[in-house]
Amino acid sequence: MKNKTIPLLLIIISLGFYFISCKNKSEKPVKTEINTMVKAVEDNKGAIKSLVKKETEENTILDNLKSHLRPNEQLKFGTIYTDTVTYVDFNNYDYDEILFSVKKNDDTVVLISEDSWEGKYFKEQKIIINWKIDSIRPVGDPEYLDFKEFLVSSTKVKTSQLNDKNIKVLWRETLYDDELKTDINTIVLNKNYQKNMTEPERAALGYIATFVGNECEWDGGSPNENRSNLDCKLLSYLDLGYQCSDKHLDFLNGWFSKDSVALNKLKRCPTIPNGATKQSTFDEILLKTNTQDQTITISYKVKVINVRESSVTSYTKTDQFNYDLNSIMLIRSE
Protein backbone atom coordinates (compact mmCIF):
# COMPACT_ATOMS: atom_id res chain seq x y z
CA MET A 1 0.00 0.00 0.00
CA LYS A 2 2.81 2.25 0.89
CA ASN A 3 4.57 1.50 -2.35
CA LYS A 4 1.46 2.34 -4.42
CA THR A 5 0.86 5.62 -2.55
CA ILE A 6 4.27 7.12 -3.19
CA PRO A 7 4.12 6.88 -7.01
CA LEU A 8 0.61 8.29 -6.89
CA LEU A 9 1.75 11.24 -4.82
CA LEU A 10 4.62 11.83 -7.21
CA ILE A 11 2.20 11.86 -10.11
CA ILE A 12 -0.11 14.32 -8.33
CA ILE A 13 2.81 16.59 -7.41
CA SER A 14 4.14 16.50 -10.99
CA LEU A 15 0.72 17.40 -12.38
CA GLY A 16 0.51 20.25 -9.87
CA PHE A 17 3.82 21.71 -11.06
CA TYR A 18 2.69 21.34 -14.67
CA PHE A 19 -0.54 23.26 -14.13
CA ILE A 20 1.28 25.91 -12.13
CA SER A 21 3.79 26.25 -14.96
CA CYS A 22 1.03 26.52 -17.55
CA LYS A 23 -0.78 29.07 -15.45
CA ASN A 24 2.34 31.21 -15.10
CA LYS A 25 3.00 31.00 -18.85
CA SER A 26 -0.54 32.02 -19.74
CA GLU A 27 -0.66 34.93 -17.27
CA LYS A 28 2.57 36.56 -18.44
CA PRO A 29 1.37 37.68 -21.92
CA VAL A 30 -1.90 38.91 -20.42
CA LYS A 31 -0.12 41.02 -17.83
CA THR A 32 2.26 42.39 -20.48
CA GLU A 33 -0.64 43.34 -22.73
CA ILE A 34 -2.48 45.02 -19.85
CA ASN A 35 0.62 46.98 -18.89
CA THR A 36 1.03 48.08 -22.51
CA MET A 37 -2.58 49.24 -22.67
CA VAL A 38 -2.28 51.11 -19.37
CA LYS A 39 0.85 52.87 -20.61
CA ALA A 40 -0.88 53.76 -23.91
CA VAL A 41 -3.83 55.22 -22.02
CA GLU A 42 -1.48 57.25 -19.83
CA ASP A 43 0.43 58.44 -22.90
CA ASN A 44 -2.85 59.39 -24.58
CA LYS A 45 -3.92 61.28 -21.49
CA GLY A 46 -0.65 63.21 -21.61
CA ALA A 47 -1.07 63.92 -25.32
CA ILE A 48 -4.67 65.04 -24.80
CA LYS A 49 -3.61 67.31 -21.94
CA SER A 50 -0.85 68.73 -24.15
CA LEU A 51 -3.28 69.34 -27.02
CA VAL A 52 -5.83 70.97 -24.72
CA LYS A 53 -3.13 73.17 -23.20
CA LYS A 54 -1.83 74.11 -26.66
CA GLU A 55 -5.34 74.88 -27.93
CA THR A 56 -6.03 76.98 -24.82
CA GLU A 57 -2.81 78.93 -25.35
CA GLU A 58 -3.62 79.48 -29.04
CA ASN A 59 -7.15 80.65 -28.19
CA THR A 60 -5.68 83.06 -25.64
CA ILE A 61 -3.38 84.48 -28.33
CA LEU A 62 -6.25 84.72 -30.83
CA ASP A 63 -8.21 86.74 -28.29
CA ASN A 64 -5.31 89.19 -27.89
CA LEU A 65 -4.10 89.87 -31.43
CA LYS A 66 -2.48 93.32 -31.81
CA SER A 67 -0.66 95.29 -34.52
CA HIS A 68 0.96 98.73 -34.74
CA LEU A 69 -1.06 99.23 -37.91
CA ARG A 70 -4.11 99.49 -35.64
CA PRO A 71 -2.73 99.84 -32.11
CA ASN A 72 -6.04 100.70 -30.49
CA GLU A 73 -8.07 97.83 -31.96
CA GLN A 74 -8.68 94.24 -30.90
CA LEU A 75 -7.93 92.37 -34.13
CA LYS A 76 -9.57 89.20 -35.42
CA PHE A 77 -7.70 86.24 -36.87
CA GLY A 78 -8.04 86.06 -40.68
CA THR A 79 -10.05 89.28 -41.02
CA ILE A 80 -8.83 91.51 -43.89
CA TYR A 81 -8.12 95.14 -42.95
CA THR A 82 -7.45 98.11 -45.23
CA ASP A 83 -5.08 100.94 -44.29
CA THR A 84 -3.23 103.81 -45.94
CA VAL A 85 0.46 103.62 -45.05
CA THR A 86 3.87 104.86 -46.16
CA TYR A 87 6.01 102.40 -48.10
CA VAL A 88 9.49 101.74 -46.62
CA ASP A 89 11.02 98.79 -48.50
CA PHE A 90 10.89 95.04 -49.04
CA ASN A 91 13.45 92.28 -48.48
CA ASN A 92 13.52 89.26 -50.76
CA TYR A 93 17.05 88.10 -50.08
CA ASP A 94 17.96 87.67 -46.41
CA TYR A 95 15.05 85.65 -45.03
CA ASP A 96 12.90 82.63 -45.84
CA GLU A 97 9.90 84.92 -46.35
CA ILE A 98 9.51 88.09 -48.41
CA LEU A 99 9.26 90.97 -45.94
CA PHE A 100 7.28 94.09 -46.87
CA SER A 101 7.88 97.10 -44.60
CA VAL A 102 5.55 100.05 -44.18
CA LYS A 103 5.16 102.89 -41.73
CA LYS A 104 2.07 104.21 -39.99
CA ASN A 105 1.92 106.74 -37.15
CA ASP A 106 5.75 106.70 -36.87
CA ASP A 107 5.72 102.90 -36.31
CA THR A 108 7.43 100.62 -38.84
CA VAL A 109 5.57 97.34 -39.41
CA VAL A 110 6.98 94.36 -41.31
CA LEU A 111 4.42 92.22 -43.15
CA ILE A 112 4.98 88.80 -44.69
CA SER A 113 4.28 88.71 -48.41
CA GLU A 114 4.12 86.14 -51.21
CA ASP A 115 5.00 88.60 -53.99
CA SER A 116 8.11 90.52 -55.03
CA TRP A 117 7.73 94.30 -55.02
CA GLU A 118 10.99 95.55 -56.50
CA GLY A 119 10.49 98.73 -58.51
CA LYS A 120 6.76 99.04 -57.85
CA TYR A 121 6.96 101.62 -55.06
CA PHE A 122 9.49 104.17 -53.88
CA LYS A 123 10.37 105.16 -50.33
CA GLU A 124 7.92 107.46 -48.56
CA GLN A 125 5.19 106.79 -51.13
CA LYS A 126 1.66 106.62 -49.78
CA ILE A 127 0.00 103.30 -50.60
CA ILE A 128 -3.13 101.39 -49.63
CA ILE A 129 -2.69 97.85 -48.27
CA ASN A 130 -5.05 94.99 -47.52
CA TRP A 131 -3.67 92.77 -44.78
CA LYS A 132 -4.61 90.18 -42.17
CA ILE A 133 -3.28 88.41 -39.08
CA ASP A 134 -2.37 84.81 -39.87
CA SER A 135 -0.36 82.01 -38.26
CA ILE A 136 3.17 80.97 -39.17
CA ARG A 137 5.59 78.29 -38.03
CA PRO A 138 9.31 79.13 -38.45
CA VAL A 139 11.21 76.71 -40.69
CA GLY A 140 13.83 76.04 -38.03
CA ASP A 141 11.30 75.53 -35.24
CA PRO A 142 8.10 73.86 -36.54
CA GLU A 143 6.78 73.36 -32.99
CA TYR A 144 6.59 77.12 -32.43
CA LEU A 145 3.41 78.83 -33.60
CA ASP A 146 3.42 82.59 -34.13
CA PHE A 147 0.94 85.16 -35.44
CA LYS A 148 2.06 87.88 -37.85
CA GLU A 149 0.74 90.51 -40.25
CA PHE A 150 0.40 89.17 -43.81
CA LEU A 151 0.11 91.39 -46.90
CA VAL A 152 -2.88 90.41 -49.05
CA SER A 153 -2.64 93.14 -51.71
CA SER A 154 -1.51 96.72 -52.21
CA THR A 155 -2.08 99.66 -54.52
CA LYS A 156 -0.93 103.23 -54.99
CA VAL A 157 -3.03 106.13 -53.76
CA LYS A 158 -4.76 107.33 -56.92
CA THR A 159 -4.27 110.91 -57.97
CA SER A 160 -7.93 110.96 -58.96
CA GLN A 161 -8.43 111.78 -55.30
CA LEU A 162 -7.12 115.27 -56.08
CA ASN A 163 -9.67 118.07 -56.26
CA ASP A 164 -9.46 121.44 -57.91
CA LYS A 165 -8.26 123.93 -55.34
CA ASN A 166 -6.83 127.39 -54.94
CA ILE A 167 -5.47 127.73 -51.44
CA LYS A 168 -3.00 129.69 -49.33
CA VAL A 169 -0.58 127.22 -47.78
CA LEU A 170 1.83 129.58 -45.99
CA TRP A 171 1.86 133.19 -44.83
CA ARG A 172 3.52 135.29 -42.14
CA GLU A 173 2.09 136.79 -38.97
CA THR A 174 3.50 138.75 -36.06
CA LEU A 175 2.82 136.66 -32.97
CA TYR A 176 3.85 136.92 -29.34
CA ASP A 177 6.58 134.44 -28.37
CA ASP A 178 6.19 133.23 -24.77
CA GLU A 179 9.80 132.03 -24.59
CA LEU A 180 11.36 135.23 -25.95
CA LYS A 181 8.74 137.48 -24.32
CA THR A 182 8.35 139.59 -27.45
CA ASP A 183 6.47 139.80 -30.77
CA ILE A 184 8.01 137.70 -33.56
CA ASN A 185 7.22 137.73 -37.27
CA THR A 186 6.89 134.04 -38.06
CA ILE A 187 5.73 131.56 -40.70
CA VAL A 188 2.15 130.26 -40.31
CA LEU A 189 0.96 127.10 -42.11
CA ASN A 190 -2.55 126.05 -43.14
CA LYS A 191 -3.38 123.15 -40.81
CA ASN A 192 -6.73 122.41 -42.46
CA TYR A 193 -5.08 121.91 -45.83
CA GLN A 194 -2.48 119.60 -44.28
CA LYS A 195 -5.20 117.02 -43.55
CA ASN A 196 -6.30 116.87 -47.22
CA MET A 197 -2.95 117.25 -48.96
CA THR A 198 -2.32 114.73 -51.77
CA GLU A 199 1.01 113.12 -52.65
CA PRO A 200 1.67 115.10 -55.88
CA GLU A 201 0.94 118.35 -54.00
CA ARG A 202 3.24 117.23 -51.19
CA ALA A 203 5.97 116.54 -53.74
CA ALA A 204 5.57 119.93 -55.43
CA LEU A 205 5.65 121.79 -52.11
CA GLY A 206 8.57 119.67 -50.91
CA TYR A 207 10.54 120.57 -54.00
CA ILE A 208 10.22 124.35 -53.60
CA ALA A 209 10.83 124.05 -49.83
CA THR A 210 14.18 122.39 -50.57
CA PHE A 211 15.69 125.55 -52.01
CA VAL A 212 14.14 128.30 -49.87
CA GLY A 213 14.61 128.73 -46.12
CA ASN A 214 11.60 127.99 -43.94
CA GLU A 215 12.73 128.71 -40.39
CA CYS A 216 15.37 125.97 -40.28
CA GLU A 217 17.15 125.26 -36.99
CA TRP A 218 19.71 122.61 -36.02
CA ASP A 219 18.03 119.96 -33.90
CA GLY A 220 19.98 119.98 -30.63
CA GLY A 221 21.39 123.46 -31.27
CA SER A 222 24.30 122.57 -33.56
CA PRO A 223 24.95 120.54 -36.73
CA ASN A 224 26.07 116.93 -36.48
CA GLU A 225 29.00 115.55 -38.47
CA ASN A 226 27.14 115.24 -41.78
CA ARG A 227 24.77 118.20 -41.25
CA SER A 228 21.76 115.86 -41.38
CA ASN A 229 19.81 117.30 -38.44
CA LEU A 230 18.44 120.55 -39.90
CA ASP A 231 14.80 120.86 -38.85
CA CYS A 232 12.76 123.10 -41.19
CA LYS A 233 9.23 124.27 -40.52
CA LEU A 234 7.67 123.60 -43.94
CA LEU A 235 9.41 120.25 -44.40
CA SER A 236 8.15 119.11 -40.99
CA TYR A 237 4.65 120.24 -42.01
CA LEU A 238 5.02 118.03 -45.11
CA ASP A 239 6.32 115.13 -42.97
CA LEU A 240 9.58 114.95 -44.95
CA GLY A 241 12.00 114.86 -42.04
CA TYR A 242 15.21 116.87 -41.82
CA GLN A 243 16.47 119.00 -44.71
CA CYS A 244 18.44 116.83 -47.21
CA SER A 245 17.80 113.67 -45.14
CA ASP A 246 17.19 110.30 -46.82
CA LYS A 247 13.51 110.63 -46.01
CA HIS A 248 13.35 114.03 -47.69
CA LEU A 249 15.36 113.20 -50.81
CA ASP A 250 14.09 109.63 -51.31
CA PHE A 251 10.55 110.93 -51.47
CA LEU A 252 11.37 113.69 -53.97
CA ASN A 253 13.68 111.54 -56.09
CA GLY A 254 10.88 109.00 -56.36
CA TRP A 255 8.27 111.48 -57.50
CA PHE A 256 10.67 113.40 -59.81
CA SER A 257 12.18 110.21 -61.28
CA LYS A 258 11.25 111.32 -64.84
CA ASP A 259 12.57 114.88 -64.41
CA SER A 260 16.36 114.82 -64.94
CA VAL A 261 16.72 118.58 -64.38
CA ALA A 262 14.99 118.41 -61.01
CA LEU A 263 17.00 115.33 -60.01
CA ASN A 264 20.29 117.11 -60.75
CA LYS A 265 19.17 120.11 -58.74
CA LEU A 266 18.22 117.92 -55.79
CA LYS A 267 21.80 116.59 -55.72
CA ARG A 268 22.83 120.09 -54.58
CA CYS A 269 20.44 120.15 -51.64
CA PRO A 270 21.48 123.07 -49.37
CA THR A 271 21.57 123.09 -45.56
CA ILE A 272 21.28 126.74 -44.53
CA PRO A 273 19.96 127.48 -41.02
CA ASN A 274 18.44 130.64 -39.59
CA GLY A 275 21.18 133.08 -38.67
CA ALA A 276 23.35 132.33 -41.70
CA THR A 277 25.11 135.31 -43.30
CA LYS A 278 22.93 134.96 -46.38
CA GLN A 279 19.57 133.23 -46.20
CA SER A 280 16.11 133.22 -47.73
CA THR A 281 12.65 132.70 -46.29
CA PHE A 282 9.09 132.35 -47.53
CA ASP A 283 6.62 135.19 -47.06
CA GLU A 284 3.71 133.47 -48.81
CA ILE A 285 2.82 130.30 -50.74
CA LEU A 286 -0.29 129.93 -52.90
CA LEU A 287 -1.18 126.56 -54.48
CA LYS A 288 -3.59 125.86 -57.31
CA THR A 289 -4.49 122.36 -58.53
CA ASN A 290 -6.19 121.78 -61.88
CA THR A 291 -7.30 118.15 -62.18
CA GLN A 292 -8.42 118.48 -65.81
CA ASP A 293 -4.97 119.66 -66.97
CA GLN A 294 -3.25 117.60 -64.27
CA THR A 295 -1.19 120.58 -63.16
CA ILE A 296 -0.16 122.03 -59.82
CA THR A 297 0.84 125.68 -59.84
CA ILE A 298 2.66 127.19 -56.88
CA SER A 299 3.25 130.93 -56.55
CA TYR A 300 5.48 132.07 -53.70
CA LYS A 301 7.03 135.21 -52.33
CA VAL A 302 10.59 135.00 -51.02
CA LYS A 303 12.67 137.39 -48.95
CA VAL A 304 16.49 137.23 -49.20
CA ILE A 305 18.55 138.59 -46.30
CA ASN A 306 22.25 139.42 -46.56
CA VAL A 307 23.56 140.19 -43.09
CA ARG A 308 27.04 141.11 -44.28
CA GLU A 309 25.72 143.72 -46.69
CA SER A 310 22.76 144.69 -44.45
CA SER A 311 20.39 144.23 -47.38
CA VAL A 312 16.94 142.70 -47.84
CA THR A 313 15.51 141.90 -51.27
CA SER A 314 12.30 140.17 -52.36
CA TYR A 315 11.07 138.29 -55.39
CA THR A 316 7.97 136.36 -56.49
CA LYS A 317 8.22 133.09 -58.37
CA THR A 318 5.71 130.72 -60.00
CA ASP A 319 6.45 127.03 -60.61
CA GLN A 320 4.09 124.79 -62.52
CA PHE A 321 4.19 121.02 -62.25
CA ASN A 322 2.57 118.33 -64.35
CA TYR A 323 1.62 115.09 -62.58
CA ASP A 324 0.39 111.59 -63.44
CA LEU A 325 -0.33 108.47 -61.41
CA ASN A 326 3.29 107.90 -60.42
CA SER A 327 5.36 111.02 -61.02
CA ILE A 328 5.59 114.77 -61.21
CA MET A 329 7.64 117.13 -63.42
CA LEU A 330 8.50 120.82 -63.23
CA ILE A 331 7.30 122.15 -66.61
CA ARG A 332 7.50 125.92 -66.09
CA SER A 333 9.31 128.26 -63.74
CA GLU A 334 9.15 132.05 -63.87
C-alpha positions in Angstrom: 0.0 0.0 0.0 2.8 2.2 0.9 4.6 1.5 -2.4 1.5 2.3 -4.4 0.9 5.6 -2.5 4.3 7.1 -3.2 4.1 6.9 -7.0 0.6 8.3 -6.9 1.8 11.2 -4.8 4.6 11.8 -7.2 2.2 11.9 -10.1 -0.1 14.3 -8.3 2.8 16.6 -7.4 4.1 16.5 -11.0 0.7 17.4 -12.4 0.5 20.3 -9.9 3.8 21.7 -11.1 2.7 21.3 -14.7 -0.5 23.3 -14.1 1.3 25.9 -12.1 3.8 26.3 -15.0 1.0 26.5 -17.5 -0.8 29.1 -15.4 2.3 31.2 -15.1 3.0 31.0 -18.8 -0.5 32.0 -19.7 -0.7 34.9 -17.3 2.6 36.6 -18.4 1.4 37.7 -21.9 -1.9 38.9 -20.4 -0.1 41.0 -17.8 2.3 42.4 -20.5 -0.6 43.3 -22.7 -2.5 45.0 -19.9 0.6 47.0 -18.9 1.0 48.1 -22.5 -2.6 49.2 -22.7 -2.3 51.1 -19.4 0.9 52.9 -20.6 -0.9 53.8 -23.9 -3.8 55.2 -22.0 -1.5 57.3 -19.8 0.4 58.4 -22.9 -2.8 59.4 -24.6 -3.9 61.3 -21.5 -0.7 63.2 -21.6 -1.1 63.9 -25.3 -4.7 65.0 -24.8 -3.6 67.3 -21.9 -0.8 68.7 -24.1 -3.3 69.3 -27.0 -5.8 71.0 -24.7 -3.1 73.2 -23.2 -1.8 74.1 -26.7 -5.3 74.9 -27.9 -6.0 77.0 -24.8 -2.8 78.9 -25.4 -3.6 79.5 -29.0 -7.1 80.6 -28.2 -5.7 83.1 -25.6 -3.4 84.5 -28.3 -6.3 84.7 -30.8 -8.2 86.7 -28.3 -5.3 89.2 -27.9 -4.1 89.9 -31.4 -2.5 93.3 -31.8 -0.7 95.3 -34.5 1.0 98.7 -34.7 -1.1 99.2 -37.9 -4.1 99.5 -35.6 -2.7 99.8 -32.1 -6.0 100.7 -30.5 -8.1 97.8 -32.0 -8.7 94.2 -30.9 -7.9 92.4 -34.1 -9.6 89.2 -35.4 -7.7 86.2 -36.9 -8.0 86.1 -40.7 -10.1 89.3 -41.0 -8.8 91.5 -43.9 -8.1 95.1 -42.9 -7.5 98.1 -45.2 -5.1 100.9 -44.3 -3.2 103.8 -45.9 0.5 103.6 -45.1 3.9 104.9 -46.2 6.0 102.4 -48.1 9.5 101.7 -46.6 11.0 98.8 -48.5 10.9 95.0 -49.0 13.4 92.3 -48.5 13.5 89.3 -50.8 17.1 88.1 -50.1 18.0 87.7 -46.4 15.0 85.7 -45.0 12.9 82.6 -45.8 9.9 84.9 -46.4 9.5 88.1 -48.4 9.3 91.0 -45.9 7.3 94.1 -46.9 7.9 97.1 -44.6 5.5 100.1 -44.2 5.2 102.9 -41.7 2.1 104.2 -40.0 1.9 106.7 -37.1 5.7 106.7 -36.9 5.7 102.9 -36.3 7.4 100.6 -38.8 5.6 97.3 -39.4 7.0 94.4 -41.3 4.4 92.2 -43.1 5.0 88.8 -44.7 4.3 88.7 -48.4 4.1 86.1 -51.2 5.0 88.6 -54.0 8.1 90.5 -55.0 7.7 94.3 -55.0 11.0 95.6 -56.5 10.5 98.7 -58.5 6.8 99.0 -57.9 7.0 101.6 -55.1 9.5 104.2 -53.9 10.4 105.2 -50.3 7.9 107.5 -48.6 5.2 106.8 -51.1 1.7 106.6 -49.8 0.0 103.3 -50.6 -3.1 101.4 -49.6 -2.7 97.9 -48.3 -5.0 95.0 -47.5 -3.7 92.8 -44.8 -4.6 90.2 -42.2 -3.3 88.4 -39.1 -2.4 84.8 -39.9 -0.4 82.0 -38.3 3.2 81.0 -39.2 5.6 78.3 -38.0 9.3 79.1 -38.5 11.2 76.7 -40.7 13.8 76.0 -38.0 11.3 75.5 -35.2 8.1 73.9 -36.5 6.8 73.4 -33.0 6.6 77.1 -32.4 3.4 78.8 -33.6 3.4 82.6 -34.1 0.9 85.2 -35.4 2.1 87.9 -37.9 0.7 90.5 -40.2 0.4 89.2 -43.8 0.1 91.4 -46.9 -2.9 90.4 -49.0 -2.6 93.1 -51.7 -1.5 96.7 -52.2 -2.1 99.7 -54.5 -0.9 103.2 -55.0 -3.0 106.1 -53.8 -4.8 107.3 -56.9 -4.3 110.9 -58.0 -7.9 111.0 -59.0 -8.4 111.8 -55.3 -7.1 115.3 -56.1 -9.7 118.1 -56.3 -9.5 121.4 -57.9 -8.3 123.9 -55.3 -6.8 127.4 -54.9 -5.5 127.7 -51.4 -3.0 129.7 -49.3 -0.6 127.2 -47.8 1.8 129.6 -46.0 1.9 133.2 -44.8 3.5 135.3 -42.1 2.1 136.8 -39.0 3.5 138.7 -36.1 2.8 136.7 -33.0 3.9 136.9 -29.3 6.6 134.4 -28.4 6.2 133.2 -24.8 9.8 132.0 -24.6 11.4 135.2 -26.0 8.7 137.5 -24.3 8.3 139.6 -27.5 6.5 139.8 -30.8 8.0 137.7 -33.6 7.2 137.7 -37.3 6.9 134.0 -38.1 5.7 131.6 -40.7 2.1 130.3 -40.3 1.0 127.1 -42.1 -2.6 126.1 -43.1 -3.4 123.1 -40.8 -6.7 122.4 -42.5 -5.1 121.9 -45.8 -2.5 119.6 -44.3 -5.2 117.0 -43.5 -6.3 116.9 -47.2 -2.9 117.2 -49.0 -2.3 114.7 -51.8 1.0 113.1 -52.6 1.7 115.1 -55.9 0.9 118.3 -54.0 3.2 117.2 -51.2 6.0 116.5 -53.7 5.6 119.9 -55.4 5.7 121.8 -52.1 8.6 119.7 -50.9 10.5 120.6 -54.0 10.2 124.4 -53.6 10.8 124.0 -49.8 14.2 122.4 -50.6 15.7 125.6 -52.0 14.1 128.3 -49.9 14.6 128.7 -46.1 11.6 128.0 -43.9 12.7 128.7 -40.4 15.4 126.0 -40.3 17.2 125.3 -37.0 19.7 122.6 -36.0 18.0 120.0 -33.9 20.0 120.0 -30.6 21.4 123.5 -31.3 24.3 122.6 -33.6 24.9 120.5 -36.7 26.1 116.9 -36.5 29.0 115.5 -38.5 27.1 115.2 -41.8 24.8 118.2 -41.2 21.8 115.9 -41.4 19.8 117.3 -38.4 18.4 120.5 -39.9 14.8 120.9 -38.9 12.8 123.1 -41.2 9.2 124.3 -40.5 7.7 123.6 -43.9 9.4 120.2 -44.4 8.2 119.1 -41.0 4.7 120.2 -42.0 5.0 118.0 -45.1 6.3 115.1 -43.0 9.6 115.0 -44.9 12.0 114.9 -42.0 15.2 116.9 -41.8 16.5 119.0 -44.7 18.4 116.8 -47.2 17.8 113.7 -45.1 17.2 110.3 -46.8 13.5 110.6 -46.0 13.3 114.0 -47.7 15.4 113.2 -50.8 14.1 109.6 -51.3 10.5 110.9 -51.5 11.4 113.7 -54.0 13.7 111.5 -56.1 10.9 109.0 -56.4 8.3 111.5 -57.5 10.7 113.4 -59.8 12.2 110.2 -61.3 11.3 111.3 -64.8 12.6 114.9 -64.4 16.4 114.8 -64.9 16.7 118.6 -64.4 15.0 118.4 -61.0 17.0 115.3 -60.0 20.3 117.1 -60.7 19.2 120.1 -58.7 18.2 117.9 -55.8 21.8 116.6 -55.7 22.8 120.1 -54.6 20.4 120.1 -51.6 21.5 123.1 -49.4 21.6 123.1 -45.6 21.3 126.7 -44.5 20.0 127.5 -41.0 18.4 130.6 -39.6 21.2 133.1 -38.7 23.4 132.3 -41.7 25.1 135.3 -43.3 22.9 135.0 -46.4 19.6 133.2 -46.2 16.1 133.2 -47.7 12.7 132.7 -46.3 9.1 132.4 -47.5 6.6 135.2 -47.1 3.7 133.5 -48.8 2.8 130.3 -50.7 -0.3 129.9 -52.9 -1.2 126.6 -54.5 -3.6 125.9 -57.3 -4.5 122.4 -58.5 -6.2 121.8 -61.9 -7.3 118.2 -62.2 -8.4 118.5 -65.8 -5.0 119.7 -67.0 -3.2 117.6 -64.3 -1.2 120.6 -63.2 -0.2 122.0 -59.8 0.8 125.7 -59.8 2.7 127.2 -56.9 3.2 130.9 -56.6 5.5 132.1 -53.7 7.0 135.2 -52.3 10.6 135.0 -51.0 12.7 137.4 -49.0 16.5 137.2 -49.2 18.5 138.6 -46.3 22.2 139.4 -46.6 23.6 140.2 -43.1 27.0 141.1 -44.3 25.7 143.7 -46.7 22.8 144.7 -44.5 20.4 144.2 -47.4 16.9 142.7 -47.8 15.5 141.9 -51.3 12.3 140.2 -52.4 11.1 138.3 -55.4 8.0 136.4 -56.5 8.2 133.1 -58.4 5.7 130.7 -60.0 6.5 127.0 -60.6 4.1 124.8 -62.5 4.2 121.0 -62.3 2.6 118.3 -64.3 1.6 115.1 -62.6 0.4 111.6 -63.4 -0.3 108.5 -61.4 3.3 107.9 -60.4 5.4 111.0 -61.0 5.6 114.8 -61.2 7.6 117.1 -63.4 8.5 120.8 -63.2 7.3 122.1 -66.6 7.5 125.9 -66.1 9.3 128.3 -63.7 9.1 132.1 -63.9 
